Amino acid sequence: MPLYECRCDDCDRVQDYVQTVARHAESPACRDCGSPTHQIVTPTHIQADLPEYESPVSGKIIRGRRMRRYDLESNNCRPYEGLEAERKESQSIRSQRQRQINRKVDAELERTITELDVSNRLERTDERSDRPYEDAEQVRTY
């Protein structure tokens, strides 16, 4: 929705308001005194495009936001968002890579266990013991 400005008829206060284009002629009451207001014609606000610069990644001349977005995407980069955001992104990437490694290790372990000779097959258990064996009878050698 467009942003408009209006001036109070009584106290001369200028205020901004947001209004749909269909209701552009309706201006709100003054926030200070509640009197009627009338719309002020103001120039539109236009955001300028990025100034021309050389891409630090590809070395190409970048002219505008669209070229910047394309340059970042084509070089598998993203805009810098501050140190805290970079740390979070780095942690996210490390976690994702660790999950991939864990899946590969689990799959390889599963494959190794299933391919073991029946006579040497270990029984899988969900129990885990961090205590050392108390006597040699408890240790199975292969």
N, C-alpha and C positions, 0 to 999 in steps of 0.2 A: 504494500500500500504506500502511496506517496506521502511525503512529509510536507505539511503546509505551515504557514505562519499567519497569525492573526493579531490584531491590536484591539485592546479594550476601548470602547467608546467613552467610558467615564474616567478611568485611571490611567489610560495610555500605556498599560503594560503590554509587552509583546510576548507571545507564547507560541510554542510549536505544538502541533497536533497531527495525528495520523488519521487519514480518512480515505475511504474508498473513492475511486474516480467517479463513480455514479453519484456520490453524495458530496462532491467537491465544493459545492456552493454553500453547504451548511457548515457554519463555524461554531465551536462550542462556546459556552458562557465563560466569562473571565474566572480564573482560578482564585483570584484575590477577592474581588467584590461581587462576582456573580452577574455582572452586567453583560449585555450583548456585546459581541465582538464582530469585527469585519475582517475579511481575509486580505492579506497583504500579498501583492504579486512580487515574488522573489525569483532570482535566477535558479535554474536547476543545478544540482550538485552532480558533477561528473568525476568519476575516479579515473585518473590518468593511467595509462598502461606503464609497464616497467620500462625504465631507461635501458638502452642498448648496453650489453656487456658481453665479455668473453666467458664462456663456460669453463669453469675450473676442471671439469671432468673430461669434456671432449675437445675443448679448445675452439669450438665453433662460436660464431657471433650469434647471440640470442637477442631477438627483437620481440619482446612482448611475453605475456603470460602463457599463451598457447605454445610458443616455441620452448619456453622454459619447462612446461609440463611434459612436452614430448621429449626434450633432452634428458630430463630426470628419469622418465619411464624407460627410454631406450638404453640408458646406461645403468639400469637397475639401481637407481638412487632414489632418495626421498628428500624433501626439504628439511633443513636443520630447524629443530623446534625447541632448542634450549638443552642445557646439560641434563636436567632431570628427565626430560622426555627421552633423550638419547640413552641414558642409563636404563630406563624401563624397557626400551626397545632392544637394547643389548641383552638384558636379562631374559626377555621373551625369546630372542633368537637362540640363546644358550639353552634354555629349557626345551625348546622345540628340537634342537639337535640332540640333546641328551635323551629325549623320548625316542627319537629315531634310532639312536645307538642301542637303547634298551630293547626296542622291538627286534632289532637284528640279532642281538645277543640271545634273547629269548627264543627266537626262531631257530638259531643255530644250535642252541642247547637242546631244544625239543627234537631237532633232527638227529643230533648225536645220540640222545637217549633212545630214540626209537630204532636207530640202526645198530645198537649194541647187540652183540650175540646173546641169544636167549639165556645161555648158561652164565653170562656175566651181567645180565640185566639188573640194574639197581631198582629197588622199589621206591617210588616217589612218595614223599610224605610232605605234608604242610608244616610239620613240626621242625623247628630249628633249634639246635643245641649249640650254645657257645661254650659249653663246659668241655674240657679235655676228657678223653676216655680214661677211665680209672684203671683198667687193666687191659692187657693185650688180647684177651678173649673177645673184647667188644670191637676190635678193629678187623675189618675184612680187607685182605690184600688181593690184588688182581695182577 
